[in-house]
Amino acid sequence: MRRVVTGHDESGRSVVVSDGSIPRSREFTSLPGWVSRLPWATEPGERIGRAGEDPTSEVTSLLPAPGGTRFIILTFPPEAAMTDPAFDPVAFDREQRADSPGLAELIEPDGMHATPTVDYGIVLQGEIVLELDDGHCTLLSAGDIVVQNGTRHAWRNRSGRPVTMAFVLVGAERDLSLIPHLRAHETCADLVC
């Protein structure tokens, strides 16, 4: 993937300051086909107009503080890859925690998770299932968008091909009155399409 970043030169004119691959990218060895990329990030109150310096090397949590953002692109391999006898869930968890600090710790064993963010998700390629807290499943295809309002969810790639999604996470304050308690939920095992 190519990332083009604009900024300003010494006279204040807009220019391309960076054009190349995404520096913070990782292809997982524990789950071939899983790719995580962090093209950009902002911190709360950050002013625009920076010279285009890459902020991603300084990101210590993929969960932005309220008012901060994270731009993440994920490629999900087919779910069947996780049932392969060679798949090591402990190694995958280790890689997730190294690659996605702050976020990986919130992911439950079944993939469900909730974050204190508003997420704008766009399916770039493929088909994926969004599963919600109540077990409801929604099939999404390339071009579909999801606005995720801090709800408990999981992504299920039940197709036989990789799926690539782009996400912009916007840090927000969680309204705890909407979530009386976290509890174990059944996942939707079957989706009729």
Buried (B, 14 or more C-beta within 10 A) or exposed (E): EEBEBEBBEEEEEEEEBBEEEBEBBBEBEBBEBBBBBBBBBBBEEEEEEEEBEBBBEEBEBBBBEEBBBBBBBBBBBBBEBBEEEEBBEEEBBEBBBEBBBBBBEBBEEEBBBBBBBBBBBBBBBBBBBBBBBEEEBBBBEBEBEBEBEBBBBBBBBBBEEBBBBBBBBBBBEEEEEEEEEEEEBEEBEEEEE
